[in-house]
Each structure stands twice: as C-alpha cells, then as structure tokens.
Amino acid sequence: MSRFYLALSFSLVSVANIASATETFSIQLQGTLPATAPADAFILDLADTPKTTIANYQAQGTKVICYFSAGSFEDWRADAGAFPKALIGKPLGEWPGEYWLDIRQIAPLIPIMERRMDMALEKGCDGIDPDNMDLQTQDTGFAISGADQITYARALAETAHRKGLRIGLKNDLEQVPELAPLFDYAVNESCMRYDECDVLTAFRDQGKPVYAIQYDDGPVPRCAGAAQFDFSFSYATRDLEVPTSPCP
C-alpha cells in the first residue's frame, strides 16, 4: 500500500458530479507511466510524479489525485529526516523500509503532512489520497485507539480543506460512519473480496465518489458483483507495475 501512485484530479465543483459508476479510473504503483491517460481518473504518487506529467493528464481530461502515506514512515522519501525518531514504530512487514507512525503525536506530525499537501498544490493536484489510515487495527508498536485515528483523520481533512484540496479516506471501513462526512471521496482496496462494499455506500449516499480497487488474487473474480454498486471499480495484480484496468 505504500509506493502508491495515486492521481485523481478533482475539479472543485460539486462532489456529486465528480464520479459515478460510469467513470473509469486506473492506478499504477511503479514502473514507467503511460503518455496517454488510461482512464477518466488516474492514481499517481505525489513525490515521484513530475508536475508536467500531472498537467499532461489533466490536459487530456483526466482527473488527478496525488498519493502519499499519512500513517507510515518511508525511509526512502526526501523528507524522511523531518520525522522525529519517537514517531517511528514497528515495520510494515511486507514493505521494506516502511514503519508505522505514532499518529497520536499530532503536533509534530501534521506540519510534515501539511508540507506534503503544499507539494500537491504546487504540482497542481486537486486532491490527495493519504494512505495507511487505519492504524487502530494494526500492530504499530503504539497504543493507538479508534478515537486517536479519528482525531488524526479529522486534522488531515481540516488541513486539506483549508488549503482548497479534496481529500479521500483510504480503507478504514470501521470508521466510515464517522468519517464520511469529513472526506470528499473514498479509495478502497478489495471490498468485494471481503464483502465490505456495503459500508462504502455511505459515501455515495452523500453524493461522494468511491474508487474501489479489486486485486486479482482472491476468491472473488476481479469484477464479479461490481455492477450492484454505484462505484468506480478497477482491477489489478499486486505488483501494479502498469496501469490497472477499469471494470467493465
């Protein structure tokens, strides 16, 4: 879930007009990005994607959101030195060089995330996708509660909106009822596989888009059942080295 190239450029118009089941979206986590936009919305990495690339996709009519991890420390990022050591917890087992953050420490953490939001603005991203937003469910090395996660999520949403950026909620399904009113869209992984898509209808009930990624590695065939939800679905293999394909 790190190294996640997310780009969904949202025009600052009514959220209800941003996405529907007929809008396609794509995600690419690594590798060479295509010159031509592969979908109506494309998910790209904030730090690794040049401003000119973002502008090129937008010129093609593609919406662009920029990804960064808000819940983990990544030792390869240019701003890694800005994180106090006290914030860094246990490693994410499948992602070398990545560690959970102590999101209870709002005062030192939010300014770092705010600088990333400023980068998103400078590069022309209209929206952001902060990843790893369910630390209350993870073995982080810290005693992070559900209330701590909501406090942190609220601080991120308020900071983004103050800057005129749209912000998405990544996963964290157990807190969707509390957080859906604060966020502008949802990005979810594998809701069909785990029979969790119903929870995300809270976003659609508020006229907000849901971008749902289905990996081709579970018991549910990649797009099976997607038509019953008014979401934008895309399917992928785990390596995400090429643009993913929108579900038909």
Residue pairs with C-beta under 8 A, 6 or more apart in sequence:
1 69
1 95
1 131
1 132
1 170
1 189
2 69
2 72
2 74
2 92
2 95
2 98
2 131
2 132
3 29
3 30
3 45
3 74
3 95
4 27
4 29
4 43
4 45
4 67
4 69
4 129
4 131
4 240
5 27
5 28
5 29
5 30
5 33
5 43
5 44
5 45
5 48
5 49
5 67
5 240
6 27
6 43
6 44
6 45
6 46
6 65
6 66
6 67
6 129
6 131
6 187
7 41
7 42
7 43
7 44
7 49
7 54
7 57
7 62
7 63
7 64
7 65
7 66
7 67
7 125
8 25
8 41
8 42
8 43
8 63
8 64
8 65
8 127
8 129
8 168
8 185
8 211
9 41
9 54
9 57
9 58
9 62
9 63
9 64
9 65
9 124
9 125
9 126
9 127
10 18
10 63
10 65
10 126
10 127
10 166
10 184
10 185
11 18
11 63
11 126
12 126
12 164
12 166
14 207
15 166
15 184
15 185
15 206
15 207
15 208
15 209
16 207
16 208
18 63
18 185
18 208
18 209
19 25
19 40
19 41
19 185
19 209
19 210
19 211
19 232
20 209
20 230
20 232
21 227
21 229
21 230
21 231
21 232
23 40
23 41
23 209
23 232
24 39
24 40
24 41
24 232
24 234
24 246
25 39
25 40
25 41
25 42
25 43
25 211
25 232
25 234
25 246
26 38
26 39
26 41
26 42
26 43
26 234
26 243
26 244
26 245
26 246
27 42
27 43
27 213
27 234
27 236
27 240
27 243
27 244
28 42
28 43
28 44
28 240
28 241
28 242
28 243
28 244
29 45
29 239
29 240
29 241
30 239
30 240
30 241
31 241
31 242
33 44
33 49
33 53
34 243
35 56
36 60
37 57
37 60
37 61
37 62
38 243
39 62
39 234
39 243
39 246
40 61
40 62
40 63
40 232
41 62
41 63
41 64
41 65
41 211
41 232
42 57
42 62
42 63
42 64
42 243
43 65
43 67
43 129
43 187
43 211
44 53
44 54
44 57
44 64
44 65
44 66
44 67
45 66
45 67
45 68
46 66
46 67
46 68
46 116
46 119
46 120
46 123
46 125
46 128
47 68
47 77
47 78
47 119
49 66
49 123
50 123
51 122
51 123
51 124
54 64
54 66
54 123
54 124
54 125
55 124
57 64
58 64
58 124
63 126
63 127
64 124
64 125
64 126
64 127
65 125
65 126
65 127
65 128
65 129
65 166
65 168
66 120
66 123
66 125
66 127
66 128
66 129
67 128
67 129
67 131
68 113
68 116
68 120
68 128
68 129
68 130
68 131
69 98
69 130
69 131
69 132
70 113
70 130
70 131
70 132
70 133
70 152
70 156
71 100
71 101
71 103
71 130
71 131
71 132
71 133
71 134
71 135
72 92
72 95
72 98
72 99
72 100
72 101
72 131
72 132
73 80
73 83
73 87
73 88
73 98
73 99
73 100
73 101
74 80
74 97
74 98
75 97
75 98
75 99
76 97
79 112
79 115
79 116
82 112
82 115
83 101
83 112
84 105
84 108
86 102
86 105
87 101
87 102
87 105
87 108
87 109
88 99
88 100
88 101
88 102
89 99
89 100
89 101
89 102
89 140
89 141
89 142
90 99
90 100
90 139
90 140
90 141
91 98
91 99
91 100
92 98
92 99
92 100
92 132
100 132
100 135
100 138
100 140
100 141
100 142
101 109
101 135
101 140
102 109
102 140
102 142
102 144
103 109
103 135
103 144
103 148
103 149
103 152
104 142
104 144
104 148
104 152
106 151
106 152
106 155
109 152
110 155
110 156
110 159
113 130
113 156
113 159
114 159
114 163
116 128
117 128
117 159
117 160
117 163
117 165
118 163
120 128
120 165
121 163
121 164
121 165
125 165
126 165
126 166
127 165
127 166
127 167
127 168
127 184
127 185
128 160
128 165
128 166
128 167
128 168
129 167
129 168
129 170
129 187
130 156
130 167
130 168
130 170
131 170
132 170
133 149
133 153
133 169
133 170
133 171
133 172
134 149
134 171
134 172
134 173
134 174
134 175
135 142
135 144
135 148
135 149
136 144
136 145
136 146
136 148
136 149
137 174
138 144
146 174
146 175
149 172
149 175
150 175
150 178
150 179
153 169
153 172
153 175
153 179
153 182
153 183
154 179
154 182
156 167
157 167
157 179
157 182
157 183
158 182
160 166
160 167
161 167
166 184
166 185
167 183
167 184
168 183
168 184
168 185
168 186
168 187
168 211
169 176
169 179
169 180
169 182
169 183
169 185
169 186
169 187
169 203
170 186
170 187
170 188
171 187
171 188
171 189
172 179
173 188
173 191
173 196
173 199
173 200
176 186
176 199
176 200
176 202
176 203
177 202
180 186
180 202
180 203
180 206
180 208
181 206
183 203
183 208
184 208
185 203
185 208
185 209
185 210
185 211
186 200
186 203
186 208
186 209
186 210
186 211
187 211
187 213
188 196
188 197
188 200
188 210
188 211
188 212
188 213
189 213
189 215
190 196
190 213
190 214
190 215
190 218
191 197
191 199
191 200
191 212
191 214
192 212
192 214
192 220
192 224
192 225
192 226
193 214
193 215
193 218
193 219
193 220
197 212
197 225
197 229
197 231
200 210
200 212
200 229
200 231
201 229
201 230
203 209
203 210
204 210
204 229
204 230
204 231
209 231
209 232
210 229
210 230
210 231
210 232
211 231
211 232
211 234
212 226
212 229
212 231
212 232
212 233
212 234
213 233
213 234
213 235
213 236
213 244
214 220
214 222
214 223
214 226
214 233
214 234
214 235
214 236
214 247
215 222
215 235
215 236
215 237
215 238
216 222
216 235
216 236
216 237
217 237
217 238
222 235
222 247
223 233
223 235
223 247
223 248
226 233
226 247
232 246
233 246
233 247
234 244
234 245
234 246
234 247
235 244
235 245
235 247
236 244
236 245
